[in-house]
Amino acid sequence: MYVGRLCLVGVSKRGTLVAAYLLSSKTYFERDISIQGATAKVIPRKATAKLYPPELFYDCIEIINLGQRSTIVVGNGSHTDSVEKMISCQSNMGSLSQTSLRP
C-alpha cells in the first residue's frame, strides 16, 4: 500500500503536543529526514542529490520561537518555509489567522 505523505499534529496521552511527518515515495525513495536544530529536513541520501529535482528536498517541520510561546509548522514542500516566515513576521496571531483564512 502506498500512503504518500502525511502531516500529523495532535496531543499525546500525556497532554504534550506531537507533530510528525511521514515520507513515502515509490518514485523518489532515495531520501531521508534529518533533524537540524529546530527543523526537520527532507534530504537526499548520499550520492543521489543530482539524480532528483531540487524541489524534492525541503523543510517539513519547523519550530518557531515567538518569545513567550512557540508554534510548529508541518508541511510537505517548500511552502513550509514561506509559512514560517509569515508567522515569524507577525507577532499578533489574531491577524495571522485572519490573513491565512482569506480566500
Backbone torsions as a table, in degrees:
resi	resn	phi	psi	omega
1	MET	NA	139.1	178.6
2	TYR	-107.3	120.4	-178.4
3	VAL	-101.4	-12.0	-179.8
4	GLY	75.4	-131.5	179.4
5	ARG	-116.0	143.9	176.6
6	LEU	-127.1	131.6	171.1
7	CYS	-109.6	117.1	-175.7
8	LEU	-121.4	135.2	175.4
9	VAL	-139.3	134.6	-179.4
10	GLY	-167.9	-164.0	-179.8
11	VAL	-125.7	134.2	179.4
12	SER	-76.2	173.0	176.5
13	LYS	-61.0	-27.2	178.9
14	ARG	-83.1	-5.8	178.6
15	GLY	92.5	6.3	178.0
16	THR	-88.7	150.2	178.7
17	LEU	-73.6	143.4	-179.3
18	VAL	-131.3	135.8	173.8
19	ALA	-132.6	139.0	-179.1
20	ALA	-144.2	155.4	177.8
21	TYR	-136.9	126.3	178.2
22	LEU	-109.6	126.5	178.5
23	LEU	-110.1	119.6	179.5
24	SER	-139.6	129.4	-177.4
25	SER	-150.4	133.0	175.4
26	LYS	-82.2	-30.8	-174.8
27	THR	-90.1	-46.9	-175.6
28	TYR	-113.1	71.8	-173.1
29	PHE	-90.7	-3.8	-178.6
30	GLU	-89.7	48.4	179.6
31	ARG	-129.6	152.9	177.5
32	ASP	-132.1	169.4	172.9
33	ILE	-111.3	129.1	-178.6
34	SER	-118.0	132.7	176.2
35	ILE	-91.2	121.5	-179.8
36	GLN	-130.4	97.8	-177.0
37	GLY	68.0	-122.4	-179.3
38	ALA	-97.9	19.6	-175.9
39	THR	-130.6	136.5	170.4
40	ALA	-102.6	129.4	-174.8
41	LYS	-121.3	138.8	170.0
42	VAL	-84.4	119.4	-175.3
43	ILE	-126.9	157.7	177.1
44	PRO	-75.9	149.3	170.3
45	ARG	-71.5	159.1	-176.8
46	LYS	-50.5	138.6	175.1
47	ALA	66.0	14.2	178.7
48	THR	-116.6	-5.2	-175.5
49	ALA	-56.8	-37.5	-177.6
50	LYS	-77.2	-12.1	-178.3
51	LEU	-81.0	-21.4	-172.9
52	TYR	-121.5	153.7	177.8
53	PRO	-65.9	148.0	-175.9
54	PRO	-62.5	-23.0	-179.6
55	GLU	-68.3	-8.8	177.3
56	LEU	-82.0	-3.2	-179.4
57	PHE	-120.8	122.1	-171.1
58	TYR	-160.1	168.1	173.1
59	ASP	-80.8	129.8	-179.2
60	CYS	-109.0	-23.8	175.7
61	ILE	-138.3	132.7	176.2
62	GLU	-135.7	131.4	173.5
63	ILE	-98.8	127.5	-175.6
64	ILE	-113.8	124.1	177.7
65	ASN	-85.6	120.8	-179.6
66	LEU	-113.3	37.1	-179.9
67	GLY	84.3	-99.7	-178.8
68	GLN	-76.2	-14.1	-177.3
69	ARG	-143.1	167.9	175.5
70	SER	-127.1	156.9	173.9
71	THR	-135.6	164.8	-176.9
72	ILE	-128.9	141.9	176.5
73	VAL	-117.8	128.3	176.6
74	VAL	-122.6	125.0	-178.7
75	GLY	-150.9	168.9	-177.8
76	ASN	-120.1	42.3	177.3
77	GLY	179.7	-175.3	-176.5
78	SER	-65.2	-16.1	177.6
79	HIS	-62.8	-20.3	177.2
80	THR	-56.3	-42.1	178.3
81	ASP	-65.6	-39.0	179.5
82	SER	-64.7	-41.8	178.3
83	VAL	-65.2	-42.6	179.0
84	GLU	-59.6	-43.8	180.0
85	LYS	-65.0	-40.3	179.3
86	MET	-63.7	-44.3	179.7
87	ILE	-65.0	-43.6	-179.2
88	SER	-62.4	-32.4	-178.3
89	CYS	-80.3	-19.4	-177.0
90	GLN	-112.7	115.1	-179.0
91	SER	-85.5	-18.2	-179.5
92	ASN	-95.3	105.3	-177.2
93	MET	-63.9	-26.8	177.5
94	GLY	-63.1	-46.0	179.3
95	SER	-69.5	-28.8	177.4
96	LEU	-64.9	-47.1	-177.6
97	SER	-66.4	-34.9	176.1
98	GLN	-64.5	-40.8	178.5
99	THR	-65.5	-43.1	-175.9
100	SER	-68.7	-30.4	-173.8
101	LEU	-89.8	-3.0	178.4
102	ARG	-69.0	140.9	179.0
103	PRO	-71.0	NA	NA
